Amino acid sequence: MSYIETAPSIRDISRAEDDMQTQTDLESLIIDWDMTPEDAVTLYLEWGNNSWHAQHKPVTSKNDFSNYFVVNTWDGKPEVSLVRRNSEDAVELASFTLPEPLAREFMEEHGGNKGIYAPNEAIKRWLRATHFH
């Protein structure tokens, strides 16, 4: 299931010091666990913004946004980021360091390649268990 919320401004989510939210604020967010980086680009930045596979509703305004996770491996060690994206901006709400076994498994799964990826099911389970009950 996908969630697209309507909000007054994407900038309104940065309320705590240093533009980071508290754990309580993050737990109250609706997370789109099925959004991938590729789907986010298609949905919010490409002309192909439509519901061609009916997984995500079409974006109708700048106020539509999604909260989703990405795994960044550009530094050689995977780091998970919670991102809020709309058609104008992407804001990192929080980042999480993976436990070594999950990090190693993820890098092996992706052949040690650098990039931005969707989290695998093991990482999603870990996030739900440790940060987003």
C-alpha positions as CSV (number, residue, x, y, z in Angstrom):
1,M,0.0,0.0,0.0
2,S,1.3,3.5,-0.8
3,Y,0.7,6.7,1.0
4,I,0.8,10.2,-0.4
5,E,0.0,12.9,2.1
6,T,-0.9,16.5,1.5
7,A,1.0,19.1,3.6
8,P,1.3,22.8,3.7
9,S,5.0,22.8,2.9
10,I,7.8,20.2,2.7
11,R,9.9,22.6,4.8
12,D,7.5,22.4,7.7
13,I,8.8,19.0,8.7
14,S,12.1,20.4,10.0
15,R,11.2,21.5,13.5
16,A,13.9,20.3,15.8
17,E,17.4,21.7,16.0
18,D,19.8,21.2,13.1
19,D,16.8,20.4,10.9
20,M,16.4,16.9,12.4
21,Q,13.2,15.7,14.0
22,T,13.0,13.9,17.3
23,Q,12.3,10.1,17.5
24,T,8.7,10.8,18.5
25,D,8.1,13.0,15.5
26,L,9.5,10.3,13.2
27,E,7.4,7.6,14.7
28,S,4.3,9.5,13.8
29,L,5.1,9.7,10.1
30,I,3.3,7.6,7.5
31,I,6.0,5.7,5.8
32,D,5.6,4.4,2.2
33,W,7.4,1.1,2.7
34,D,7.0,0.2,-1.0
35,M,8.4,3.4,-2.5
36,T,11.7,2.9,-4.2
37,P,14.2,5.6,-5.3
38,E,13.3,4.8,-9.0
39,D,9.5,5.1,-8.3
40,A,10.0,8.4,-6.5
41,V,11.9,9.9,-9.4
42,T,9.2,8.6,-11.8
43,L,6.4,9.9,-9.6
44,Y,7.7,13.3,-8.6
45,L,10.3,14.3,-11.2
46,E,9.5,12.6,-14.5
47,W,6.8,13.4,-17.1
48,G,5.5,9.9,-16.6
49,N,3.7,10.9,-13.4
50,N,0.8,8.5,-13.6
51,S,-0.7,5.5,-12.0
52,W,0.3,3.1,-14.8
53,H,0.7,0.2,-12.4
54,A,-1.8,1.6,-9.8
55,Q,0.7,1.2,-7.0
56,H,1.0,4.9,-6.4
57,K,-1.6,7.6,-6.9
58,P,-0.6,10.4,-9.3
59,V,0.9,13.5,-7.9
60,T,-1.5,16.4,-8.4
61,S,0.3,19.3,-6.7
62,K,3.5,20.4,-5.0
63,N,1.8,19.6,-1.6
64,D,1.8,15.8,-2.4
65,F,4.7,14.0,-0.8
66,S,6.0,10.6,0.3
67,N,8.2,9.5,3.2
68,Y,10.4,6.6,2.2
69,F,13.7,5.0,2.9
70,V,16.8,4.7,0.7
71,V,20.1,2.9,1.3
72,N,23.2,5.0,0.2
73,T,26.3,2.9,-0.5
74,W,28.4,5.7,-2.1
75,D,30.8,5.8,0.9
76,G,31.3,2.0,0.8
77,K,29.3,1.4,3.9
78,P,25.5,1.4,3.6
79,E,23.6,4.1,5.4
80,V,19.8,4.2,5.6
81,S,18.1,7.6,5.1
82,L,14.5,8.5,5.6
83,V,13.6,10.9,2.8
84,R,10.6,13.1,2.2
85,R,10.1,14.0,-1.5
86,N,7.7,16.1,-3.4
87,S,7.9,17.5,-6.9
88,E,10.3,20.3,-5.8
89,D,12.6,18.9,-3.2
90,A,13.9,15.9,-1.3
91,V,14.7,16.3,2.3
92,E,16.6,13.8,4.5
93,L,14.6,13.6,7.7
94,A,17.0,11.1,9.5
95,S,19.8,8.7,8.9
96,F,20.5,5.3,10.5
97,T,23.6,3.3,10.7
98,L,23.0,-0.4,10.0
99,P,24.2,-3.2,12.2
100,E,27.3,-4.8,10.7
101,P,25.6,-8.1,9.7
102,L,22.8,-6.2,7.8
103,A,25.3,-3.8,6.2
104,R,27.5,-6.7,5.0
105,E,24.6,-8.7,3.7
106,F,23.2,-5.7,1.8
107,M,26.6,-4.9,0.2
108,E,26.9,-8.6,-0.9
109,E,23.4,-8.6,-2.3
110,H,24.3,-5.6,-4.5
111,G,27.7,-6.9,-5.5
112,G,29.6,-4.2,-3.5
113,N,28.4,-1.6,-6.0
114,K,28.0,2.1,-5.0
115,G,24.6,3.7,-5.5
116,I,21.2,4.6,-4.0
117,Y,19.0,1.6,-3.4
118,A,15.6,0.6,-1.9
119,P,16.0,-1.2,1.4
120,N,15.7,-4.9,1.3
121,E,13.1,-6.8,3.5
122,A,15.7,-7.5,6.2
123,I,16.4,-3.7,6.6
124,K,12.7,-2.9,6.6
125,R,12.2,-5.4,9.4
126,W,15.0,-3.9,11.3
127,L,13.7,-0.4,10.9
128,R,10.2,-1.4,12.0
129,A,11.6,-3.3,15.0
130,T,14.0,-0.6,16.2
131,H,12.6,2.8,15.1
132,F,9.1,2.6,13.6
133,H,7.0,0.2,15.8
